[in-house]
């Protein structure tokens, strides 16, 4: 009998160690910053290869020294970085938010649409723990919502405007929706939100990845990993919920999602759309995988942005 209890205790210890180790791995896998995130030369080279049409626009801005960047100190005390381009004083400011483990450079082609075709000033921040912005762990768009609100105040000073467009893709879309549920800075008079393939919550997104990539159920790894995240970084997977945030948003929002997206599953856009009070619009792109709506439907994408912002 004594041997049985010793064996049972050893088994429990092994199981607990496995769960703790697996939860730590899950947390590090999801929130660890990209190792080469400060390699701006590499990112610019990749951007030129992937988006030659936007590279022409970028080269023209560089030639006249209109493509600029800045560092600001966030309320947290961290130094964060962004690129910006002026169009005209008083014109709307389009803030473009990049995806998970990307950076502002990866999404400059979205900025080019707003600058060239929609006559907007543009600001593209490196979100917390991405690109040249400081931070030890990715916040999956939750803690970053406060940073975007600060960038809005900075943009008001840079561009002398009170009109904004917040456009995010993937994790940037989740950030956009999280921002939408907050009280806007007092300087804001008009704002449009565009979320492209964002998730309902960090819990839902991580659960999907855990099942699809590793074939594992949510319990117990997700619960322990969320607890560790709260202890380390001050937030839980369940509270990081764009679904809850959009329910508080009274500003216009355009929701975009590909119907063949399995990274952020396509079904997620429907509860988000239902939770969002009017005014709102929904566009499901046929046959589109994750974050590929602009690539698959470039002309319609731009047209829908124009029509949405005008309305």
C-alpha positions in Angstrom: 0.0 0.0 0.0 2.8 2.4 0.9 4.4 1.8 -2.5 1.1 2.5 -4.2 0.9 5.9 -2.5 4.5 6.7 -3.3 3.8 5.8 -7.0 0.6 7.9 -6.9 2.4 10.9 -5.5 5.2 10.6 -8.1 2.6 10.4 -10.8 0.9 13.6 -9.5 4.2 15.4 -9.4 5.1 14.3 -12.9 1.6 15.4 -14.2 1.9 18.8 -12.4 5.4 19.4 -13.8 4.2 18.5 -17.3 1.2 20.8 -17.0 3.4 23.7 -15.7 6.0 23.1 -18.4 3.4 22.9 -21.1 1.8 26.1 -19.9 5.1 27.9 -19.8 5.8 26.7 -23.3 2.4 27.9 -24.5 2.9 31.3 -22.9 6.3 31.8 -24.4 5.3 30.5 -27.8 2.4 33.0 -28.0 3.9 36.1 -26.3 7.7 35.9 -26.9 8.7 38.8 -29.2 10.2 38.1 -32.7 14.0 37.6 -32.2 14.9 39.8 -35.2 12.3 42.4 -34.6 14.8 45.3 -34.7 16.1 44.3 -38.1 14.5 47.2 -40.0 16.8 46.8 -43.0 15.5 43.2 -43.4 11.9 44.2 -43.0 12.3 47.0 -45.6 13.9 44.6 -48.1 11.1 42.1 -47.6 8.5 44.9 -48.0 10.1 45.9 -51.4 10.0 42.3 -52.6 6.4 41.7 -51.6 4.9 45.1 -52.5 6.8 46.6 -55.4 3.9 49.0 -56.3 4.0 50.5 -52.7 7.8 50.6 -52.8 7.6 53.2 -55.6 5.4 55.3 -53.3 7.8 54.8 -50.4 10.8 55.8 -52.6 9.1 59.0 -53.6 8.5 59.9 -50.0 12.1 59.2 -49.1 13.3 61.4 -52.0 11.5 64.4 -50.6 12.2 63.4 -47.0 8.5 63.0 -46.2 8.7 59.5 -44.7 9.6 60.1 -41.1 9.6 58.2 -37.8 9.4 59.1 -34.1 9.8 57.7 -30.6 7.5 58.6 -27.8 7.4 57.6 -24.1 4.3 55.7 -23.2 2.5 56.2 -19.9 4.1 52.9 -18.9 7.5 54.5 -19.3 8.5 52.4 -22.3 9.8 54.0 -25.5 7.6 53.2 -28.5 8.2 53.8 -32.2 6.1 54.8 -35.2 6.5 55.8 -38.9 4.3 58.7 -40.2 3.6 60.6 -43.3 1.9 64.0 -43.6 -0.7 64.6 -46.3 -2.2 67.9 -45.2 -3.0 69.7 -41.9 -6.4 68.9 -40.7 -6.9 65.8 -42.9 -7.9 62.6 -41.1 -5.2 60.5 -39.5 -5.2 56.8 -40.5 -3.5 54.7 -37.8 -2.6 51.3 -39.2 -2.0 48.5 -36.8 0.1 45.5 -37.7 -0.3 41.8 -36.9 1.3 39.3 -34.4 5.1 39.3 -34.6 5.1 41.7 -37.5 5.9 45.4 -37.4 4.8 48.7 -39.0 7.0 48.1 -42.1 5.0 45.0 -43.0 1.9 47.0 -43.4 3.1 50.1 -45.2 1.1 49.1 -48.2 -2.1 49.7 -46.2 -0.7 53.1 -45.3 0.0 53.9 -49.0 -3.7 53.4 -49.7 -4.7 55.9 -47.1 -2.1 58.4 -48.1 -2.3 58.2 -51.9 -6.0 57.3 -52.5 -7.8 58.5 -49.5 -5.8 61.7 -48.8 -5.1 60.9 -45.2 -2.2 61.6 -42.9 -0.8 58.2 -41.8 0.7 56.9 -38.6 2.0 53.3 -38.3 3.2 52.3 -34.8 5.3 49.4 -33.8 3.0 47.9 -31.2 4.3 46.9 -27.7 7.2 44.4 -28.0 7.3 44.6 -31.8 9.7 46.4 -34.2 11.6 49.1 -32.4 9.1 49.5 -29.6 10.1 48.3 -26.1 8.4 45.5 -24.2 9.3 42.1 -23.0 6.1 40.3 -24.0 3.4 40.6 -26.7 0.1 41.7 -25.2 -2.1 40.3 -28.0 -3.9 43.6 -28.6 -5.1 44.0 -25.0 -2.6 46.1 -23.2 -1.7 47.7 -26.5 -5.1 49.4 -26.6 -3.8 52.0 -24.1 -0.8 52.6 -26.3 -3.0 53.3 -29.3 -5.0 55.8 -27.3 -1.8 57.6 -26.5 -0.7 57.5 -30.2 -4.0 59.2 -31.0 -3.1 62.1 -28.7 0.4 62.3 -30.3 -1.2 62.3 -33.8 -3.4 65.2 -32.9 -0.3 67.3 -32.2 1.5 66.0 -35.3 -1.3 66.6 -37.8 -3.6 69.2 -36.1 -6.7 67.1 -36.7 -9.6 65.6 -34.7 -10.6 63.0 -37.2 -9.3 59.4 -37.1 -9.4 56.1 -38.8 -8.1 53.1 -36.9 -7.4 50.1 -39.2 -5.9 46.9 -37.9 -5.2 43.5 -39.4 -5.2 40.2 -37.4 -3.8 41.0 -33.9 -3.9 44.7 -35.0 -7.6 44.1 -35.7 -8.1 42.8 -32.2 -6.2 45.9 -30.9 -8.6 48.0 -33.0 -11.6 46.5 -31.5 -10.2 46.7 -28.0 -9.5 50.4 -28.6 -13.1 50.9 -29.9 -14.6 50.0 -26.5 -12.6 52.6 -24.6 -13.4 56.2 -24.0 -11.8 58.2 -26.8 -9.4 61.1 -26.0 -11.2 64.4 -25.7 -9.6 65.6 -29.0 -11.5 63.1 -31.1 -14.6 64.4 -32.9 -14.9 61.7 -35.6 -13.5 58.2 -35.9 -14.0 55.1 -38.0 -12.8 51.6 -37.1 -11.8 48.9 -39.6 -11.0 45.5 -38.3 -9.7 42.9 -40.7 -9.7 39.2 -39.5 -9.6 39.9 -35.7 -10.4 37.3 -33.1 -13.2 37.3 -30.5 -10.9 36.9 -27.5 -7.3 35.8 -26.7 -8.8 32.7 -25.0 -10.7 31.7 -28.2 -7.7 32.3 -30.4 -5.2 30.4 -28.2 -7.7 27.5 -27.7 -8.1 27.2 -31.5 -4.3 27.2 -32.0 -3.8 24.7 -29.2 -6.3 22.3 -30.8 -5.3 22.8 -34.5 -1.5 22.8 -34.0 -1.0 20.4 -31.1 -4.3 18.5 -30.9 -4.8 19.4 -27.2 -7.9 20.5 -25.3 -8.1 23.8 -23.5 -8.0 22.2 -20.0 -5.7 22.3 -18.1 -3.0 24.1 -20.1 -5.0 27.2 -21.0 -6.1 27.7 -17.5 -2.6 27.5 -16.0 -1.1 29.5 -18.8 -3.7 32.3 -18.3 -2.9 32.3 -14.6 0.9 32.5 -15.3 0.1 35.4 -17.8 -1.7 37.3 -15.1 1.1 36.7 -12.6 3.8 37.8 -15.1 2.1 40.4 -17.2 -1.0 41.5 -15.3 -3.7 40.2 -17.7 -5.8 37.1 -18.3 -6.7 35.4 -21.6 -10.4 35.7 -20.8 -10.5 39.5 -20.1 -8.6 40.2 -23.3 -11.9 40.2 -25.3 -12.6 42.3 -28.4 -16.1 40.7 -28.3 -16.8 42.5 -25.0 -15.1 45.7 -26.2 -17.1 46.1 -29.5 -20.3 45.8 -27.5 -19.4 49.2 -26.0 -18.5 50.9 -29.3 -20.9 53.4 -30.7 -18.6 54.6 -33.6 -18.8 53.1 -37.1 -17.0 49.9 -37.7 -16.3 47.8 -40.8 -15.6 44.2 -40.1 -13.7 42.2 -42.8 -12.9 38.4 -42.8 -12.0 35.8 -45.3 -14.3 32.8 -45.4 -11.3 30.4 -45.7 -9.4 31.7 -42.7 -8.3 28.9 -40.3 -5.7 30.9 -38.3 -8.3 33.3 -37.0 -11.3 31.1 -37.8 -13.9 32.7 -40.0 -16.8 32.0 -37.6 -15.4 34.6 -35.2 -16.5 37.5 -37.2 -20.2 36.7 -36.8 -20.5 37.0 -33.0 -18.3 40.2 -33.3 -20.7 41.7 -35.8 -23.7 40.7 -33.7 -22.2 42.2 -30.6 -21.3 45.5 -32.3 -24.1 48.1 -32.1 -24.9 50.1 -35.2 -23.5 51.7 -37.3 -21.6 48.7 -38.6 -20.8 46.9 -41.9 -19.7 43.4 -42.6 -17.7 42.1 -45.6 -16.9 38.4 -46.0 -14.3 37.8 -48.8 -14.9 34.6 -50.7 -12.1 32.0 -50.7 -9.7 34.2 -48.7 -7.3 32.9 -46.1 -5.9 34.8 -43.2 -5.1 38.5 -43.7 -5.4 38.2 -47.5 -8.5 40.2 -48.3 -6.5 43.1 -49.7 -4.4 40.8 -51.8 -7.4 38.9 -53.2 -9.7 41.9 -53.7 -7.5 45.0 -54.0 -9.9 47.2 -56.0 -12.9 46.3 -54.0 -11.0 46.6 -50.7 -10.1 50.2 -51.5 -13.6 51.0 -52.8 -15.2 49.6 -49.6 -12.8 51.7 -47.5 -13.7 54.9 -49.4 -17.5 54.2 -49.2 -17.3 53.3 -45.5 -15.3 56.4 -44.5 -17.6 58.7 -46.6 -20.6 57.4 -44.8 
